[in-house]
Amino acid sequence: MIQFERFVLANGLRVLVHEDKSTPMAVVNVLYDVGARDEDPAKTGFAHLFEHLMFGGSINIPVYDEPLQQAGGENNAYTTNDLTNYYCQLPAENIETAFWLESDRMLSLAFSKKSLEVQRKVVCEEFKEHYINKPYGDVWHKMRTLAYTTHPYRWMTIGASLSHVEEATLEDVKAFFFKHYTPCNAILVVAGNITTDQIKALAEKWFAPIPAGEKYDRNLPVEPRQTESRSMEVTANVPLDALYKCWHIYPRTDMRYYVADLITEILSGGGSSRLFQKLVKEQQLFSNIECYHLGSTDAGLLTIEGKLVKGIKMDAAEKAVNEVLKELIDHGITVRELEKVKNKTESMIAFEDMSVMSRAASLAMYELLGDAELINIELQRYQAVTAQQLQDECRIIFDEHNCNTLYYHSNNN
């Protein structure tokens, strides 16, 4: 059991405290309830741009990293389609430095044309390097627009178009900040060698004076049920042909999410998994193949992707994938196979919970999903999944009308 205390400041900031006396360190994790799904379709990439801007300095602190490094700390951040998370770790005795830094940039980020230009350049270079010039870099741009017609998951965190970040104005950026980067839209988790009383006092001192801001009311368009299969063909300068197949699955808080998660493990969790055994080892159709999902808050995608062995035809490779899925639908799985993936999931959860930084991030995410106590009951949800449920869900998920396929051809063949 992971113990934690929870309280809410008058300005709406939710604070969770997890005491761990076995470490000399403390982690301060600030999660903002804003991701790429909250962007204007004509101005995408802003949540990710902000991840960079937040390190550009605030009114009272010109360079975020310097005071943190002097206090023996390190920091990082990440953005997804659902959230933006900032975290730092430092010796527990220096924890007030982290409160000062995080509260100052929540209160008063320094908006300057220079900072915007610097970070815009960084993000544009990242876009070009990872999504335009990299082999297979555009796969998810294409797949998202194929699989989603309505929901804002149809663009990536980096943005739908490079031009959106290139054309972002200082006014655009300020509006985004004041809409989303407010105490009532944030969750603060502090973990490590601290006490709840200490954190209550620090939170009151540093965060309570910040104006609450207006609560962002998320009202996103719902993706309609897919009723016919979709496909797209691409030819590009890549080393090998690749096959990508996606099916719509369930929101993160849906009980069926756990079933879908275990299905990905059965199909792709290591050397003894079905896709690897049949299609890489036995039939030698793919050089590598994997099955995964993105763990998104709203209804996400379950994906199978594989690079074909040179000389193998795309239709033969796709047929073999479909046969593995049909086998799962028709015959289900054995109790032993189910126990094996449940045991693996249990050890993965235990491994994740080992680091205090990981526990802090998990508590923030579960609080965002609606209940931080999920951190202690998720394993039970996996354990409750039956072989029959798995087989039933395979029938529903792997329905051909629910499928999106991207055929990615190499022009080197």
N, C-alpha and C positions, 0 to 999 in steps of 0.2 A: 504493500500500500504506500502510495506517495501522499504524505500529509501536506496540507496547505491551509492557509487562512485567507479569507477574502473580505475586502471592504471596499466601499465606494465613496469617493470624495464628493463634496457638494457640487462640484462642477461636472460630475458624471464620469470622471476617470475611474475605471475599475482597476483595483490593485490586488494582486495575488502574491502571497509570501510563502516560500518553501524553505524551511530551515534545514541545513545540512552541516552539522558540526565536524564532519569528517574531512572537510576541505578548508584550506586557508583563504580560498577565493570566494568572490561573489559575482553573480551575473545579473545584469540589469537588461531586461528585454522589453522593448516598447513595440507593440504591434498596432498598426493602424488598419482599421477596417476599410481598406480601399485597395483595389487591384485593377487590372486592365479591364475587367468587366464593367467598371464604373465610369469608363471614359465616354466622351462624346465620339460617335463613330467617325466624325470628320476631324477629330483631334486625338488620335490614339498615341500610345507610347508615353503618356504623361506620368502614369504611376511609376514607371521604370525611370523616367527622366528625374523624377523627384527623389528616388533612391540615391541618385548621384548628387542632386542639388543639396540634399540634407547634410552632406559632408563639406559643403562650400563655405561654411561659417554662418554664425548668427550675429545678432546685433552686438552682443557683448564679447563674443568669442570668435575672432577672425578665422582661426584654423582649428577645426574640431579635434584633429588627431593629436596636436601637440600636448595639451594638458593631460590627455588620457595616457599618452606614452610616458609622460613624466611621473604619472601615478602608477606606472607598471602595468598598464592595461592594454588591451587590444580590442578591435571592434570590426564588425562587418554588417552587411544587410543583404536582404534579397526581396525580390518582388515576384508575385505570381499573378495569375488572373484574378485571384480572390483576395489577396492581402499584401501588405508591405511590412516587413519585420526588420527592426534594428536591434542589434544586441552588442553588448560589450562585457568583457570579463576583466576583473582587476582584483588586486589583493583586497580582502574584505575591509581592512582598516581604512582604505582609501575610497570607500563606496560613495561618499558624498560628492566626490569629483564627478562621478557618473550622473548623479541626480542633477547637479549644476548644469552639466553639458546637455543632457536630454531635455530638461525643462526649458533651457534657454532657446533651443532650436524649435521646440514646440510653441513657445510663446512668440518668438520673434526671429524667424529665419531672415538672413540678410539677402534681400532681393537686389541684385545688381545686374546690369547688362553684361558686365565682365564675367561674373559667375555663370550666368546663363550661357554665354558664348563658349566658355571653357567646357562646361558639362555637355552642352549640345554637341560639341565636336567629339567628345569621348563617346557619347551614345551613337552618333552617326558612324563613327569608325567601327564600333562594336557591331552595328547593324550590317555594315559592308563585310566585315571580316567573317562573321558567324552565319549570316543568312543570305548574303548575295554571292560572295566569292568562294565559300566553302562547299565542297561536294555534298550533295543532298541537303544543303542548308535551307533550301526553300520548301522542303517537304511539308513542314507543319503549317506554313502559310497556305499552301495549297490544300492540305487535308482539312484544316479548320473551315475554310470557305466551302469545301465540298460537303462536310458533315453537318455544319450549322448553317441554317438559312436565316435565323431570327435572333437567337441569343448572342450576346456580345462575346461569347467564347469563340466567335468566328474570326477574331484576330488574336495574334500572339501578344505576349507581354511587351516585347520590343516595339510593337506597333504594327499597324496594317500597312503603313507606307512610310518610307524614309522621309518623305516631304512633310509629314505631320510634325515631326520633331524639328526639321529644318526651318519650318515656318512658325514655330511656336513663339509668341510674343511674351514680353514681361507681364502684360496684363492677363494673358491666358494662364500663365504660371501662377500668378498671385491668386487668381480666382479659384484655381484647383486647390491650392494650399488652404485657403480660408474655408473652403467647402469641406475638406476631408481631414486636415491635420489639426483636429481639435480634441480637447480632453474627453468630450462625450463620445468621440469616435475612436478612442484608443484604449488599449489594455496594457497596464504596466505589470510585469512579473519580476520579482526580485527573488533570487535563489542563492543559497550558499551559507557561509558562516555569518549569519545575521540573526536578529530577533524580530518578531512581528512588531513589538513596541518601537524598536529603533526605526523600522521602515515606516510605521504610521507617522512618527514625528518628522522624518525626512520628506515623506510625501506631502504632508501638510505644509511644510516649510517651502518646498520647491515647486510643487505642482498645483496646490490648492489655489494660489492667487491667479492662475491663468484663467481667463474667461472661458466659460463652457463651450461657446460656439453653438451653432445650430445643429441639431441632430440630423444627420444625413438620412433621408428616407429612401431606401433602395427599392426601386420598383422596376425590375428588369423584365423585358419581354420573355415569355416562356417559349422554349423551342417546341414546335409541334411534333407530334409523333411521326417518325419517318415511315412512309408507307410503300416506298419503292427504292430498290437499290440504286446507288449512284456510283459512277466511276469516272476516272480521268486518266489520260495517258500523257506522259511527259518524256521527252528525250533530252538528255543533257550530257555534258562532258564529265561523266563520272566513271569510276573504274569498273563497276559491276551493275548488272540489272538488279533492281530491288522491287519488292512487293510490299505494299502497306495496305492492311485491311483494318477498318475501324467499325465498331458497333456502339450504339448508345447504351449507356448503363444508368446507374441511379445516383441521386444526390448523396453527399457524404453522410448525412444523418439518417438515411433510409437503411433499415435492417438488411435489405437485400444487397447493400454495398459490400457487406462482409462476405457474402456468398460469391459475388463477382471477384472480390480480391483473392479468395481461395482458388477460384477458377484460373486466374492468371498464374498462380503458383503451380498448379497441377500441369498446366500447359508449358510453363517455361522456367520453373524454379530450379535451375541447375542441370547437371549432366544426366540425371535419371528422368527428367521431365519428358512429357510425351512428344512435344514438337522436336526437341533436340534429339531424342532417341531415334524417332522414326525418320526425320527429314534431313538431319545432319549426319548421324552415325550410320544408320542402316541404308537409306536410299541415296544419300550424298547429293541431294538436290540443292541444299543451301550451305553456304560457308558458315553462316551463323543465323539464328532465328530467335526472336524473343517475343514474349507476350507481357503486356503491362497495362496499367491505367494511370491516369494523371492525379488521382486522389482529389479531384476538384470538389468544391463545396456544392455547386449546382450539378445537375445531371451531366456526367462526363462521358468519356470514351474509353472503351477497352480496345487495345491495339495489338495486332500481330504484325511484326515487321521482320523481313529477312532479306539478306543479300544472296542472290542466286549464284551457284557455281557456274563458272564460265561455260557456255555451250548449252546450258539447260534452258529449255523454252519456258516462257512465262506461263502459258496455259497449263503445262505439265506441273509446274511448281504450285500454281494456285489450286489445281485439282487435288494435289497431295495434301495441302493444308486443309481443304474442305473435307477430305477423307478422315483426317485426324479428328476434326470437329464432329463429324457424323458418328464416329466411333464413340465419342464421349456422350453425344445425345442419345444414341441407341442403347448403349450398354452401361452408361454411368461409370462410377468408380468404385473400387473396393474399399472396405472399411480401413484396411491397412494403409492404402494410398491416402485416404483422408486424414488418418491419424498422423501420418508422416508430414503432411503439409501444415497441419495444426501445430505440431511440435516445432516445426521450423518457424512458423509465425510467432509462437511463444518465445523462442530464443531470440528472434529479431526484435521483439518488443522489449525483452529484458536487456538486450545489448544497447538499444536506443536509450533506455532509462539509466544507463550507467553514468553518463556524463551529466553534470549539473547544468551545463549549457543546453543540452538536449531536453532535459526535464523542464527547464524554463520555457523553451520554445513550444513544447508540447502543451504545457498548461495554458499558455496564451492562445494557442490554436483551438484547444477544446473549449475554452471560455468563449471564444469567438463563435464556435459552433452552437453555443447555447448552454453548455454545462461542463465546467472544468473537471467535474467528478468522472467524466468519461475516461480520463487517463487511467482510472482504476477498474473500470468495468468493460473496457473494450475486449480484453482477452476472453471474458465470459461469452461475449457475443460471437467471437470466432468459434469457441468451443461448442456452442449450441447448434452450429450448422450441421445438417445431416446430409448423408450421401444422396438422399432423395431430393432434397432442396437443390443441391448442386446440379443434378441431372435436369430437374425442372427448369432451373434458370438458364442452363445451357440451351435448352429448346427455345426459350424466349429471346435470349440475347442474340444467339447465332442464327436467327431468322434471316433469310436472304434479303427480305424487304428492309431490314434494319442495317444493312451493310453498305459501307463506303469503301471503294477500292481505288488505290492509286498505283498505276503501273509505271514504274520509273525506269525507263530504258537508257542504257549506256550507248552513246554513239561511237564507242570504241569497238563494238562487236564486228 
